[in-house]
Amino acid sequence: MYKTECPYCNLLADPEQQIIFENATCAYIQKPSEQQVLEGSGLIVPKRHVQDVFSLTAEEWNDTRELLLKTKTFLEERHGHDGYSVGWNTGKTGGQSIPHAHLHVIPRFLDEPHAGKGIRHWIKQQDNRRNS
């Protein structure tokens, strides 16, 4: 399936978007403008338009894993980072702003202001408690 209005179905429509590498079903992409705050960050996206991580095929899962390991090597050769945040946002409430599955791969550095704060840090704050 292909969606003409989906930026991840049209990776080359954005002249800034860079496909770093790809395999049969997925691509690892980076945008230079996003490197100023999230140095080395990028996304692994399936080539097929698929709304969320739960809709990936077994082949897309395997190809995502293959690119994740290749991305790790790529990033370790270029950045002196100290860890990673890796994750999927799914659905609007889960923080997904583009309805095409994409895996965030974000190198983390000891000298960044939020070092040591993982993916769950922001959602487990007391001010995020539900009113039930």
LINWOPE-V858815 format. One record per residue. N is the residue number from 1. RES is the residue in three letters. SS is DSSP state (helix for helix, strand for strand, loop for the rest). PHI is phi in whole degrees, 0 to 359 (NA if undefined). PSI is psi as a letter, one per 40 degrees, with the letter a starting at -180 (none if undefined). Layout:
BEGIN
((N,RES,SS,PHI,PSI) (N,RES,SS,PHI,PSI))
END
This chain:
BEGIN
((1,MET,loop,NA,i) (2,TYR,loop,226,h) (3,LYS,loop,244,h) (4,THR,loop,297,d) (5,GLU,loop,269,e) (6,CYS,loop,274,h) (7,PRO,loop,296,d) (8,TYR,loop,272,e) (9,CYS,loop,273,e) (10,ASN,loop,234,f) (11,LEU,helix,303,d) (12,LEU,helix,275,e) (13,ALA,helix,290,d) (14,ASP,loop,265,h) (15,PRO,loop,298,e) (16,GLU,loop,276,d) (17,GLN,strand,294,h) (18,GLN,strand,242,h) (19,ILE,strand,273,h) (20,ILE,strand,282,d) (21,PHE,strand,199,i) (22,GLU,strand,209,i) (23,ASN,loop,228,a) (24,ALA,loop,300,d) (25,THR,loop,240,e) (26,CYS,strand,221,i) (27,ALA,strand,224,i) (28,TYR,strand,256,h) (29,ILE,strand,235,i) (30,GLN,strand,220,i) (31,LYS,strand,237,h) (32,PRO,helix,306,d) (33,SER,helix,295,d) (34,GLU,helix,271,e) (35,GLN,helix,278,e) (36,GLN,loop,293,d) (37,VAL,loop,259,d) (38,LEU,loop,254,g) (39,GLU,loop,306,h) (40,GLY,loop,83,e) (41,SER,loop,289,i) (42,GLY,strand,195,a) (43,LEU,strand,229,i) (44,ILE,strand,253,h) (45,VAL,strand,235,h) (46,PRO,strand,289,i) (47,LYS,loop,289,d) (48,ARG,loop,284,h) (49,HIS,loop,289,h) (50,VAL,loop,224,h) (51,GLN,loop,295,d) (52,ASP,loop,210,i) (53,VAL,helix,302,d) (54,PHE,helix,287,e) (55,SER,helix,257,e) (56,LEU,loop,291,i) (57,THR,loop,280,i) (58,ALA,helix,301,d) (59,GLU,helix,295,d) (60,GLU,helix,295,d) (61,TRP,helix,298,d) (62,ASN,helix,297,d) (63,ASP,helix,291,d) (64,THR,helix,297,d) (65,ARG,helix,299,d) (66,GLU,helix,302,d) (67,LEU,helix,290,d) (68,LEU,helix,298,d) (69,LEU,helix,292,d) (70,LYS,helix,294,d) (71,THR,helix,297,d) (72,LYS,helix,303,d) (73,THR,helix,297,d) (74,PHE,helix,304,d) (75,LEU,helix,292,d) (76,GLU,helix,294,d) (77,GLU,helix,282,e) (78,ARG,helix,244,d) (79,HIS,loop,230,i) (80,GLY,loop,264,f) (81,HIS,loop,277,i) (82,ASP,loop,244,e) (83,GLY,strand,184,a) (84,TYR,strand,219,i) (85,SER,strand,243,h) (86,VAL,strand,229,h) (87,GLY,strand,187,i) (88,TRP,strand,250,h) (89,ASN,loop,258,h) (90,THR,loop,228,h) (91,GLY,loop,77,i) (92,LYS,loop,303,d) (93,THR,loop,295,d) (94,GLY,loop,278,e) (95,GLY,loop,96,e) (96,GLN,loop,279,h) (97,SER,loop,264,d) (98,ILE,loop,242,h) (99,PRO,loop,281,f) (100,HIS,loop,220,h) (101,ALA,loop,310,h) (102,HIS,strand,203,h) (103,LEU,strand,261,h) (104,HIS,strand,281,h) (105,VAL,strand,236,h) (106,ILE,strand,235,h) (107,PRO,strand,296,i) (108,ARG,strand,238,i) (109,PHE,loop,234,i) (110,LEU,loop,302,d) (111,ASP,loop,269,e) (112,GLU,loop,278,i) (113,PRO,loop,301,d) (114,HIS,loop,254,f) (115,ALA,loop,303,h) (116,GLY,loop,86,e) (117,LYS,loop,263,h) (118,GLY,loop,272,a) (119,ILE,loop,303,d) (120,ARG,loop,284,e) (121,HIS,loop,309,d) (122,TRP,loop,288,d) (123,ILE,loop,269,e) (124,LYS,loop,261,e) (125,GLN,loop,289,i) (126,GLN,helix,303,d) (127,ASP,helix,288,e) (128,ASN,helix,261,e) (129,ARG,loop,294,h) (130,ARG,loop,289,i) (131,ASN,loop,268,g) (132,SER,loop,242,none))
END
